[in-house]
Amino acid sequence: MSIQKKILSMTIGPVVLLGLLSIFFMLTTVRSSMMEEIEEGLKGTAAATLAAYDQNTGDYMESS
């Protein structure tokens, strides 16, 4: 194996490893942030719906 191929193989390995690690870290961070954002949005929607129902008295029925 020539010196160029040895140097190339020694440099590509760590770059690929760092790339894979950064992709894995980014995906887990984005996923957890997205889940938190969705949960907060759903909590806000539920609170707004409950407040809307509390403003008007009476019985509510589900229509088909």
PDB file of N, H, CA, C and O in Angstrom:
ATOM      1  N   MET A   1       0.847  -1.174   0.000  1.00  0.00           N
ATOM      2  CA  MET A   1       0.000   0.000   0.000  1.00  0.00           C
ATOM      3  C   MET A   1       0.895   1.239   0.000  1.00  0.00           C
ATOM      4  O   MET A   1       1.866   1.317   0.752  1.00  0.00           O
ATOM      5  N   SER A   2       0.556   2.200  -0.849  1.00  0.00           N
ATOM      6  H   SER A   2      -0.234   2.137  -1.460  1.00  0.00           H
ATOM      7  CA  SER A   2       1.386   3.401  -0.954  1.00  0.00           C
ATOM      8  C   SER A   2       1.115   4.346   0.216  1.00  0.00           C
ATOM      9  O   SER A   2       0.120   4.208   0.929  1.00  0.00           O
ATOM     10  N   ILE A   3       2.001   5.287   0.394  1.00  0.00           N
ATOM     11  H   ILE A   3       2.809   5.399  -0.185  1.00  0.00           H
ATOM     12  CA  ILE A   3       1.891   6.237   1.497  1.00  0.00           C
ATOM     13  C   ILE A   3       0.642   7.102   1.348  1.00  0.00           C
ATOM     14  O   ILE A   3       0.033   7.479   2.349  1.00  0.00           O
ATOM     15  N   GLN A   4       0.252   7.421   0.113  1.00  0.00           N
ATOM     16  H   GLN A   4       0.747   7.115  -0.701  1.00  0.00           H
ATOM     17  CA  GLN A   4      -0.945   8.233  -0.109  1.00  0.00           C
ATOM     18  C   GLN A   4      -2.200   7.499   0.355  1.00  0.00           C
ATOM     19  O   GLN A   4      -3.078   8.094   0.980  1.00  0.00           O
ATOM     20  N   LYS A   5      -2.281   6.215   0.051  1.00  0.00           N
ATOM     21  H   LYS A   5      -1.568   5.731  -0.457  1.00  0.00           H
ATOM     22  CA  LYS A   5      -3.444   5.432   0.459  1.00  0.00           C
ATOM     23  C   LYS A   5      -3.489   5.273   1.974  1.00  0.00           C
ATOM     24  O   LYS A   5      -4.568   5.295   2.565  1.00  0.00           O
ATOM     25  N   LYS A   6      -2.327   5.114   2.608  1.00  0.00           N
ATOM     26  H   LYS A   6      -1.450   5.096   2.127  1.00  0.00           H
ATOM     27  CA  LYS A   6      -2.285   4.996   4.063  1.00  0.00           C
ATOM     28  C   LYS A   6      -2.762   6.286   4.728  1.00  0.00           C
ATOM     29  O   LYS A   6      -3.562   6.253   5.663  1.00  0.00           O
ATOM     30  N   ILE A   7      -2.270   7.407   4.243  1.00  0.00           N
ATOM     31  H   ILE A   7      -1.620   7.434   3.484  1.00  0.00           H
ATOM     32  CA  ILE A   7      -2.675   8.699   4.809  1.00  0.00           C
ATOM     33  C   ILE A   7      -4.170   8.930   4.575  1.00  0.00           C
ATOM     34  O   ILE A   7      -4.877   9.404   5.465  1.00  0.00           O
ATOM     35  N   LEU A   8      -4.637   8.597   3.390  1.00  0.00           N
ATOM     36  H   LEU A   8      -4.063   8.212   2.667  1.00  0.00           H
ATOM     37  CA  LEU A   8      -6.047   8.767   3.068  1.00  0.00           C
ATOM     38  C   LEU A   8      -6.927   7.902   3.967  1.00  0.00           C
ATOM     39  O   LEU A   8      -7.949   8.368   4.471  1.00  0.00           O
ATOM     40  N   SER A   9      -6.534   6.648   4.167  1.00  0.00           N
ATOM     41  H   SER A   9      -5.704   6.270   3.757  1.00  0.00           H
ATOM     42  CA  SER A   9      -7.333   5.761   5.018  1.00  0.00           C
ATOM     43  C   SER A   9      -7.283   6.192   6.479  1.00  0.00           C
ATOM     44  O   SER A   9      -8.257   5.999   7.207  1.00  0.00           O
ATOM     45  N   MET A  10      -6.177   6.769   6.919  1.00  0.00           N
ATOM     46  H   MET A  10      -5.386   6.926   6.327  1.00  0.00           H
ATOM     47  CA  MET A  10      -6.075   7.230   8.306  1.00  0.00           C
ATOM     48  C   MET A  10      -6.893   8.500   8.539  1.00  0.00           C
ATOM     49  O   MET A  10      -7.309   8.758   9.669  1.00  0.00           O
ATOM     50  N   THR A  11      -7.130   9.287   7.510  1.00  0.00           N
ATOM     51  H   THR A  11      -6.792   9.077   6.592  1.00  0.00           H
ATOM     52  CA  THR A  11      -7.893  10.525   7.682  1.00  0.00           C
ATOM     53  C   THR A  11      -9.383  10.344   7.435  1.00  0.00           C
ATOM     54  O   THR A  11     -10.197  11.037   8.045  1.00  0.00           O
ATOM     55  N   ILE A  12      -9.748   9.438   6.563  1.00  0.00           N
ATOM     56  H   ILE A  12      -9.087   8.875   6.067  1.00  0.00           H
ATOM     57  CA  ILE A  12     -11.166   9.237   6.262  1.00  0.00           C
ATOM     58  C   ILE A  12     -11.891   8.585   7.438  1.00  0.00           C
ATOM     59  O   ILE A  12     -13.034   8.943   7.722  1.00  0.00           O
ATOM     60  N   GLY A  13     -11.267   7.655   8.114  1.00  0.00           N
ATOM     61  H   GLY A  13     -10.338   7.364   7.883  1.00  0.00           H
ATOM     62  CA  GLY A  13     -11.908   6.961   9.239  1.00  0.00           C
ATOM     63  C   GLY A  13     -12.416   7.901  10.320  1.00  0.00           C
ATOM     64  O   GLY A  13     -13.603   7.859  10.646  1.00  0.00           O
ATOM     65  N   PRO A  14     -11.569   8.744  10.887  1.00  0.00           N
ATOM     66  CA  PRO A  14     -12.049   9.666  11.924  1.00  0.00           C
ATOM     67  C   PRO A  14     -13.093  10.664  11.428  1.00  0.00           C
ATOM     68  O   PRO A  14     -14.000  11.033  12.175  1.00  0.00           O
ATOM     69  N   VAL A  15     -12.976  11.100  10.187  1.00  0.00           N
ATOM     70  H   VAL A  15     -12.240  10.800   9.580  1.00  0.00           H
ATOM     71  CA  VAL A  15     -13.960  12.040   9.642  1.00  0.00           C
ATOM     72  C   VAL A  15     -15.329  11.374   9.542  1.00  0.00           C
ATOM     73  O   VAL A  15     -16.342  11.977   9.897  1.00  0.00           O
ATOM     74  N   VAL A  16     -15.363  10.147   9.067  1.00  0.00           N
ATOM     75  H   VAL A  16     -14.541   9.656   8.779  1.00  0.00           H
ATOM     76  CA  VAL A  16     -16.625   9.411   8.964  1.00  0.00           C
ATOM     77  C   VAL A  16     -17.194   9.159  10.356  1.00  0.00           C
ATOM     78  O   VAL A  16     -18.396   9.319  10.571  1.00  0.00           O
ATOM     79  N   LEU A  17     -16.351   8.770  11.295  1.00  0.00           N
ATOM     80  H   LEU A  17     -15.375   8.639  11.121  1.00  0.00           H
ATOM     81  CA  LEU A  17     -16.806   8.516  12.661  1.00  0.00           C
ATOM     82  C   LEU A  17     -17.384   9.778  13.293  1.00  0.00           C
ATOM     83  O   LEU A  17     -18.454   9.729  13.900  1.00  0.00           O
ATOM     84  N   LEU A  18     -16.699  10.896  13.160  1.00  0.00           N
ATOM     85  H   LEU A  18     -15.830  10.937  12.666  1.00  0.00           H
ATOM     86  CA  LEU A  18     -17.211  12.155  13.701  1.00  0.00           C
ATOM     87  C   LEU A  18     -18.506  12.567  13.008  1.00  0.00           C
ATOM     88  O   LEU A  18     -19.410  13.102  13.650  1.00  0.00           O
ATOM     89  N   GLY A  19     -18.598  12.325  11.726  1.00  0.00           N
ATOM     90  H   GLY A  19     -17.864  11.891  11.205  1.00  0.00           H
ATOM     91  CA  GLY A  19     -19.829  12.638  10.999  1.00  0.00           C
ATOM     92  C   GLY A  19     -21.001  11.825  11.504  1.00  0.00           C
ATOM     93  O   GLY A  19     -22.088  12.363  11.714  1.00  0.00           O
ATOM     94  N   LEU A  20     -20.790  10.529  11.701  1.00  0.00           N
ATOM     95  H   LEU A  20     -19.906  10.092  11.530  1.00  0.00           H
ATOM     96  CA  LEU A  20     -21.861   9.671  12.210  1.00  0.00           C
ATOM     97  C   LEU A  20     -22.258  10.053  13.630  1.00  0.00           C
ATOM     98  O   LEU A  20     -23.444  10.070  13.960  1.00  0.00           O
ATOM     99  N   LEU A  21     -21.279  10.356  14.466  1.00  0.00           N
ATOM    100  H   LEU A  21     -20.316  10.342  14.198  1.00  0.00           H
ATOM    101  CA  LEU A  21     -21.590  10.770  15.837  1.00  0.00           C
ATOM    102  C   LEU A  21     -22.367  12.079  15.867  1.00  0.00           C
ATOM    103  O   LEU A  21     -23.309  12.226  16.646  1.00  0.00           O
ATOM    104  N   SER A  22     -21.983  13.018  15.034  1.00  0.00           N
ATOM    105  H   SER A  22     -21.217  12.898  14.401  1.00  0.00           H
ATOM    106  CA  SER A  22     -22.697  14.301  15.017  1.00  0.00           C
ATOM    107  C   SER A  22     -24.113  14.140  14.476  1.00  0.00           C
ATOM    108  O   SER A  22     -25.031  14.802  14.959  1.00  0.00           O
ATOM    109  N   ILE A  23     -24.304  13.282  13.495  1.00  0.00           N
ATOM    110  H   ILE A  23     -23.558  12.744  13.103  1.00  0.00           H
ATOM    111  CA  ILE A  23     -25.653  13.020  12.978  1.00  0.00           C
ATOM    112  C   ILE A  23     -26.511  12.370  14.053  1.00  0.00           C
ATOM    113  O   ILE A  23     -27.666  12.756  14.232  1.00  0.00           O
ATOM    114  N   PHE A  24     -25.974  11.397  14.768  1.00  0.00           N
ATOM    115  H   PHE A  24     -25.035  11.083  14.622  1.00  0.00           H
ATOM    116  CA  PHE A  24     -26.720  10.732  15.837  1.00  0.00           C
ATOM    117  C   PHE A  24     -27.098  11.724  16.929  1.00  0.00           C
ATOM    118  O   PHE A  24     -28.240  11.732  17.390  1.00  0.00           O
ATOM    119  N   PHE A  25     -26.153  12.558  17.344  1.00  0.00           N
ATOM    120  H   PHE A  25     -25.226  12.552  16.969  1.00  0.00           H
ATOM    121  CA  PHE A  25     -26.422  13.555  18.384  1.00  0.00           C
ATOM    122  C   PHE A  25     -27.468  14.555  17.916  1.00  0.00           C
ATOM    123  O   PHE A  25     -28.363  14.921  18.678  1.00  0.00           O
ATOM    124  N   MET A  26     -27.363  14.993  16.682  1.00  0.00           N
ATOM    125  H   MET A  26     -26.636  14.696  16.063  1.00  0.00           H
ATOM    126  CA  MET A  26     -28.311  15.959  16.142  1.00  0.00           C
ATOM    127  C   MET A  26     -29.712  15.369  16.073  1.00  0.00           C
ATOM    128  O   MET A  26     -30.680  16.044  16.422  1.00  0.00           O
ATOM    129  N   LEU A  27     -29.838  14.131  15.633  1.00  0.00           N
ATOM    130  H   LEU A  27     -29.052  13.582  15.350  1.00  0.00           H
ATOM    131  CA  LEU A  27     -31.153  13.505  15.521  1.00  0.00           C
ATOM    132  C   LEU A  27     -31.815  13.341  16.880  1.00  0.00           C
ATOM    133  O   LEU A  27     -33.012  13.594  17.013  1.00  0.00           O
ATOM    134  N   THR A  28     -31.060  12.921  17.891  1.00  0.00           N
ATOM    135  H   THR A  28     -30.088  12.715  17.783  1.00  0.00           H
ATOM    136  CA  THR A  28     -31.661  12.749  19.215  1.00  0.00           C
ATOM    137  C   THR A  28     -32.035  14.090  19.824  1.00  0.00           C
ATOM    138  O   THR A  28     -33.069  14.197  20.484  1.00  0.00           O
ATOM    139  N   THR A  29     -31.227  15.104  19.619  1.00  0.00           N
ATOM    140  H   THR A  29     -30.388  15.017  19.083  1.00  0.00           H
ATOM    141  CA  THR A  29     -31.526  16.430  20.156  1.00  0.00           C
ATOM    142  C   THR A  29     -32.748  17.029  19.472  1.00  0.00           C
ATOM    143  O   THR A  29     -33.630  17.572  20.137  1.00  0.00           O
ATOM    144  N   VAL A  30     -32.805  16.933  18.159  1.00  0.00           N
ATOM    145  H   VAL A  30     -32.090  16.491  17.618  1.00  0.00           H
ATOM    146  CA  VAL A  30     -33.939  17.477  17.417  1.00  0.00           C
ATOM    147  C   VAL A  30     -35.217  16.739  17.783  1.00  0.00           C
ATOM    148  O   VAL A  30     -36.270  17.358  17.932  1.00  0.00           O
ATOM    149  N   ARG A  31     -35.134  15.426  17.929  1.00  0.00           N
ATOM    150  H   ARG A  31     -34.278  14.923  17.808  1.00  0.00           H
ATOM    151  CA  ARG A  31     -36.324  14.649  18.265  1.00  0.00           C
ATOM    152  C   ARG A  31     -36.864  15.033  19.634  1.00  0.00           C
ATOM    153  O   ARG A  31     -38.070  15.225  19.784  1.00  0.00           O
ATOM    154  N   SER A  32     -35.996  15.149  20.637  1.00  0.00           N
ATOM    155  H   SER A  32     -35.015  14.993  20.515  1.00  0.00           H
ATOM    156  CA  SER A  32     -36.473  15.494  21.974  1.00  0.00           C
ATOM    157  C   SER A  32     -37.020  16.918  22.005  1.00  0.00           C
ATOM    158  O   SER A  32     -38.017  17.179  22.677  1.00  0.00           O
ATOM    159  N   SER A  33     -36.389  17.831  21.295  1.00  0.00           N
ATOM    160  H   SER A  33     -35.578  17.619  20.750  1.00  0.00           H
ATOM    161  CA  SER A  33     -36.889  19.210  21.241  1.00  0.00           C
ATOM    162  C   SER A  33     -38.243  19.271  20.545  1.00  0.00           C
ATOM    163  O   SER A  33     -39.134  20.005  20.973  1.00  0.00           O
ATOM    164  N   MET A  34     -38.394  18.508  19.482  1.00  0.00           N
ATOM    165  H   MET A  34     -37.670  17.912  19.134  1.00  0.00           H
ATOM    166  CA  MET A  34     -39.654  18.497  18.756  1.00  0.00           C
ATOM    167  C   MET A  34     -40.773  17.904  19.608  1.00  0.00           C
ATOM    168  O   MET A  34     -41.895  18.410  19.596  1.00  0.00           O
ATOM    169  N   MET A  35     -40.479  16.844  20.341  1.00  0.00           N
ATOM    170  H   MET A  35     -39.568  16.433  20.351  1.00  0.00           H
ATOM    171  CA  MET A  35     -41.487  16.236  21.209  1.00  0.00           C
ATOM    172  C   MET A  35     -41.921  17.205  22.300  1.00  0.00           C
ATOM    173  O   MET A  35     -43.110  17.296  22.604  1.00  0.00           O
ATOM    174  N   GLU A  36     -40.979  17.928  22.890  1.00  0.00           N
ATOM    175  H   GLU A  36     -40.013  17.854  22.643  1.00  0.00           H
ATOM    176  CA  GLU A  36     -41.323  18.911  23.914  1.00  0.00           C
ATOM    177  C   GLU A  36     -42.196  20.019  23.334  1.00  0.00           C
ATOM    178  O   GLU A  36     -43.158  20.448  23.971  1.00  0.00           O
ATOM    179  N   GLU A  37     -41.870  20.476  22.149  1.00  0.00           N
ATOM    180  H   GLU A  37     -41.088  20.127  21.633  1.00  0.00           H
ATOM    181  CA  GLU A  37     -42.644  21.540  21.502  1.00  0.00           C
ATOM    182  C   GLU A  37     -44.064  21.071  21.200  1.00  0.00           C
ATOM    183  O   GLU A  37     -45.018  21.823  21.400  1.00  0.00           O
ATOM    184  N   ILE A  38     -44.213  19.849  20.726  1.00  0.00           N
ATOM    185  H   ILE A  38     -43.438  19.238  20.563  1.00  0.00           H
ATOM    186  CA  ILE A  38     -45.534  19.301  20.420  1.00  0.00           C
ATOM    187  C   ILE A  38     -46.354  19.152  21.693  1.00  0.00           C
ATOM    188  O   ILE A  38     -47.535  19.499  21.713  1.00  0.00           O
ATOM    189  N   GLU A  39     -45.738  18.640  22.756  1.00  0.00           N
ATOM    190  H   GLU A  39     -44.779  18.359  22.740  1.00  0.00           H
ATOM    191  CA  GLU A  39     -46.457  18.472  24.018  1.00  0.00           C
ATOM    192  C   GLU A  39     -46.939  19.809  24.567  1.00  0.00           C
ATOM    193  O   GLU A  39     -48.069  19.909  25.046  1.00  0.00           O
ATOM    194  N   GLU A  40     -46.098  20.832  24.504  1.00  0.00           N
ATOM    195  H   GLU A  40     -45.180  20.750  24.115  1.00  0.00           H
ATOM    196  CA  GLU A  40     -46.500  22.155  24.990  1.00  0.00           C
ATOM    197  C   GLU A  40     -47.647  22.717  24.149  1.00  0.00           C
ATOM    198  O   GLU A  40     -48.566  23.334  24.687  1.00  0.00           O
ATOM    199  N   GLY A  41     -47.598  22.509  22.850  1.00  0.00           N
ATOM    200  H   GLY A  41     -46.851  22.008  22.413  1.00  0.00           H
ATOM    201  CA  GLY A  41     -48.677  22.969  21.982  1.00  0.00           C
ATOM    202  C   GLY A  41     -49.989  22.268  22.273  1.00  0.00           C
ATOM    203  O   GLY A  41     -51.045  22.899  22.284  1.00  0.00           O
ATOM    204  N   LEU A  42     -49.927  20.963  22.507  1.00  0.00           N
ATOM    205  H   LEU A  42     -49.069  20.450  22.498  1.00  0.00           H
ATOM    206  CA  LEU A  42     -51.140  20.212  22.828  1.00  0.00           C
ATOM    207  C   LEU A  42     -51.709  20.617  24.182  1.00  0.00           C
ATOM    208  O   LEU A  42     -52.927  20.676  24.351  1.00  0.00           O
ATOM    209  N   LYS A  43     -50.836  20.897  25.148  1.00  0.00           N
ATOM    210  H   LYS A  43     -49.847  20.849  25.011  1.00  0.00           H
ATOM    211  CA  LYS A  43     -51.315  21.368  26.448  1.00  0.00           C
ATOM    212  C   LYS A  43     -52.023  22.710  26.307  1.00  0.00           C
ATOM    213  O   LYS A  43     -53.055  22.936  26.937  1.00  0.00           O
ATOM    214  N   GLY A  44     -51.479  23.593  25.492  1.00  0.00           N
ATOM    215  H   GLY A  44     -50.640  23.409  24.980  1.00  0.00           H
ATOM    216  CA  GLY A  44     -52.111  24.886  25.253  1.00  0.00           C
ATOM    217  C   GLY A  44     -53.462  24.748  24.570  1.00  0.00           C
ATOM    218  O   GLY A  44     -54.414  25.445  24.921  1.00  0.00           O
ATOM    219  N   THR A  45     -53.548  23.850  23.596  1.00  0.00           N
ATOM    220  H   THR A  45     -52.775  23.284  23.310  1.00  0.00           H
ATOM    221  CA  THR A  45     -54.811  23.607  22.905  1.00  0.00           C
ATOM    222  C   THR A  45     -55.850  23.035  23.855  1.00  0.00           C
ATOM    223  O   THR A  45     -57.014  23.433  23.818  1.00  0.00           O
ATOM    224  N   ALA A  46     -55.438  22.106  24.704  1.00  0.00           N
ATOM    225  H   ALA A  46     -54.492  21.783  24.734  1.00  0.00           H
ATOM    226  CA  ALA A  46     -56.364  21.524  25.674  1.00  0.00           C
ATOM    227  C   ALA A  46     -56.850  22.577  26.666  1.00  0.00           C
ATOM    228  O   ALA A  46     -58.032  22.600  27.010  1.00  0.00           O
ATOM    229  N   ALA A  47     -55.965  23.440  27.124  1.00  0.00           N
ATOM    230  H   ALA A  47     -55.005  23.422  26.844  1.00  0.00           H
ATOM    231  CA  ALA A  47     -56.360  24.491  28.064  1.00  0.00           C
ATOM    232  C   ALA A  47     -57.324  25.474  27.404  1.00  0.00           C
ATOM    233  O   ALA A  47     -58.285  25.911  28.036  1.00  0.00           O
ATOM    234  N   ALA A  48     -57.083  25.824  26.150  1.00  0.00           N
ATOM    235  H   ALA A  48     -56.303  25.469  25.636  1.00  0.00           H
ATOM    236  CA  ALA A  48     -57.976  26.744  25.439  1.00  0.00           C
ATOM    237  C   ALA A  48     -59.345  26.116  25.212  1.00  0.00           C
ATOM    238  O   ALA A  48     -60.365  26.792  25.346  1.00  0.00           O
ATOM    239  N   THR A  49     -59.376  24.835  24.871  1.00  0.00           N
ATOM    240  H   THR A  49     -58.547  24.286  24.762  1.00  0.00           H
ATOM    241  CA  THR A  49     -60.645  24.142  24.674  1.00  0.00           C
ATOM    242  C   THR A  49     -61.420  24.060  25.975  1.00  0.00           C
ATOM    243  O   THR A  49     -62.629  24.292  25.989  1.00  0.00           O
ATOM    244  N   LEU A  50     -60.753  23.740  27.051  1.00  0.00           N
ATOM    245  H   LEU A  50     -59.771  23.552  27.039  1.00  0.00           H
ATOM    246  CA  LEU A  50     -61.411  23.671  28.357  1.00  0.00           C
ATOM    247  C   LEU A  50     -61.949  25.035  28.766  1.00  0.00           C
ATOM    248  O   LEU A  50     -63.052  25.128  29.304  1.00  0.00           O
ATOM    249  N   ALA A  51     -61.192  26.083  28.521  1.00  0.00           N
ATOM    250  H   ALA A  51     -60.296  26.008  28.084  1.00  0.00           H
ATOM    251  CA  ALA A  51     -61.653  27.434  28.853  1.00  0.00           C
ATOM    252  C   ALA A  51     -62.868  27.815  28.012  1.00  0.00           C
ATOM    253  O   ALA A  51     -63.778  28.479  28.510  1.00  0.00           O
ATOM    254  N   ALA A  52     -62.894  27.407  26.749  1.00  0.00           N
ATOM    255  H   ALA A  52     -62.155  26.868  26.344  1.00  0.00           H
ATOM    256  CA  ALA A  52     -64.045  27.709  25.892  1.00  0.00           C
ATOM    257  C   ALA A  52     -65.287  26.983  26.376  1.00  0.00           C
ATOM    258  O   ALA A  52     -66.378  27.552  26.359  1.00  0.00           O
ATOM    259  N   TYR A  53     -65.143  25.751  26.803  1.00  0.00           N
ATOM    260  H   TYR A  53     -64.256  25.289  26.817  1.00  0.00           H
ATOM    261  CA  TYR A  53     -66.293  25.015  27.330  1.00  0.00           C
ATOM    262  C   TYR A  53     -66.745  25.588  28.666  1.00  0.00           C
ATOM    263  O   TYR A  53     -67.941  25.578  28.960  1.00  0.00           O
ATOM    264  N   ASP A  54     -65.832  26.079  29.472  1.00  0.00           N
ATOM    265  H   ASP A  54     -64.861  26.086  29.233  1.00  0.00           H
ATOM    266  CA  ASP A  54     -66.190  26.631  30.777  1.00  0.00           C
ATOM    267  C   ASP A  54     -66.910  27.970  30.666  1.00  0.00           C
ATOM    268  O   ASP A  54     -67.620  28.360  31.592  1.00  0.00           O
ATOM    269  N   GLN A  55     -66.745  28.678  29.563  1.00  0.00           N
ATOM    270  H   GLN A  55     -66.168  28.361  28.810  1.00  0.00           H
ATOM    271  CA  GLN A  55     -67.399  29.978  29.407  1.00  0.00           C
ATOM    272  C   GLN A  55     -68.903  29.849  29.212  1.00  0.00           C
ATOM    273  O   GLN A  55     -69.659  30.721  29.642  1.00  0.00           O
ATOM    274  N   ASN A  56     -69.337  28.795  28.583  1.00  0.00           N
ATOM    275  H   ASN A  56     -68.724  28.086  28.234  1.00  0.00           H
ATOM    276  CA  ASN A  56     -70.755  28.619  28.268  1.00  0.00           C
ATOM    277  C   ASN A  56     -71.343  27.522  29.141  1.00  0.00           C
ATOM    278  O   ASN A  56     -70.802  26.419  29.218  1.00  0.00           O
ATOM    279  N   THR A  57     -72.445  27.830  29.792  1.00  0.00           N
ATOM    280  H   THR A  57     -72.885  28.726  29.729  1.00  0.00           H
ATOM    281  CA  THR A  57     -73.092  26.829  30.641  1.00  0.00           C
ATOM    282  C   THR A  57     -73.944  25.912  29.778  1.00  0.00           C
ATOM    283  O   THR A  57     -74.320  26.257  28.658  1.00  0.00           O
ATOM    284  N   GLY A  58     -74.234  24.759  30.312  1.00  0.00           N
ATOM    285  H   GLY A  58     -73.928  24.479  31.222  1.00  0.00           H
ATOM    286  CA  GLY A  58     -75.097  23.813  29.616  1.00  0.00           C
ATOM    287  C   GLY A  58     -74.406  22.485  29.402  1.00  0.00           C
ATOM    288  O   GLY A  58     -73.232  22.293  29.718  1.00  0.00           O
ATOM    289  N   ASP A  59     -75.199  21.570  28.844  1.00  0.00           N
ATOM    290  H   ASP A  59     -76.153  21.726  28.587  1.00  0.00           H
ATOM    291  CA  ASP A  59     -74.689  20.235  28.554  1.00  0.00           C
ATOM    292  C   ASP A  59     -74.192  20.191  27.116  1.00  0.00           C
ATOM    293  O   ASP A  59     -74.791  20.780  26.216  1.00  0.00           O
ATOM    294  N   TYR A  60     -73.112  19.500  26.924  1.00  0.00           N
ATOM    295  H   TYR A  60     -72.626  19.022  27.656  1.00  0.00           H
ATOM    296  CA  TYR A  60     -72.551  19.339  25.589  1.00  0.00           C
ATOM    297  C   TYR A  60     -72.683  17.889  25.182  1.00  0.00           C
ATOM    298  O   TYR A  60     -72.397  16.981  25.963  1.00  0.00           O
ATOM    299  N   MET A  61     -73.129  17.673  23.925  1.00  0.00           N
ATOM    300  H   MET A  61     -73.361  18.410  23.290  1.00  0.00           H
ATOM    301  CA  MET A  61     -73.258  16.319  23.407  1.00  0.00           C
ATOM    302  C   MET A  61     -72.427  16.194  22.142  1.00  0.00           C
ATOM    303  O   MET A  61     -72.248  17.156  21.395  1.00  0.00           O
ATOM    304  N   GLU A  62     -71.934  15.014  21.925  1.00  0.00           N
ATOM    305  H   GLU A  62     -72.079  14.233  22.532  1.00  0.00           H
ATOM    306  CA  GLU A  62     -71.178  14.743  20.711  1.00  0.00           C
ATOM    307  C   GLU A  62     -72.156  14.345  19.620  1.00  0.00           C
ATOM    308  O   GLU A  62     -72.950  13.422  19.802  1.00  0.00           O
ATOM    309  N   SER A  63     -72.105  15.028  18.500  1.00  0.00           N
ATOM    310  H   SER A  63     -71.460  15.778  18.352  1.00  0.00           H
ATOM    311  CA  SER A  63     -73.005  14.686  17.398  1.00  0.00           C
ATOM    312  C   SER A  63     -72.255  13.835  16.385  1.00  0.00           C
ATOM    313  O   SER A  63     -71.056  14.011  16.167  1.00  0.00           O
ATOM    314  N   SER A  64     -72.975  12.920  15.778  1.00  0.00           N
ATOM    315  H   SER A  64     -73.948  12.777  15.954  1.00  0.00           H
ATOM    316  CA  SER A  64     -72.349  12.011  14.813  1.00  0.00           C
ATOM    317  C   SER A  64     -72.438  12.551  13.419  1.00  0.00           C
ATOM    318  O   SER A  64     -71.963  11.914  12.479  1.00  0.00           O
TER     319      SER A  64
END
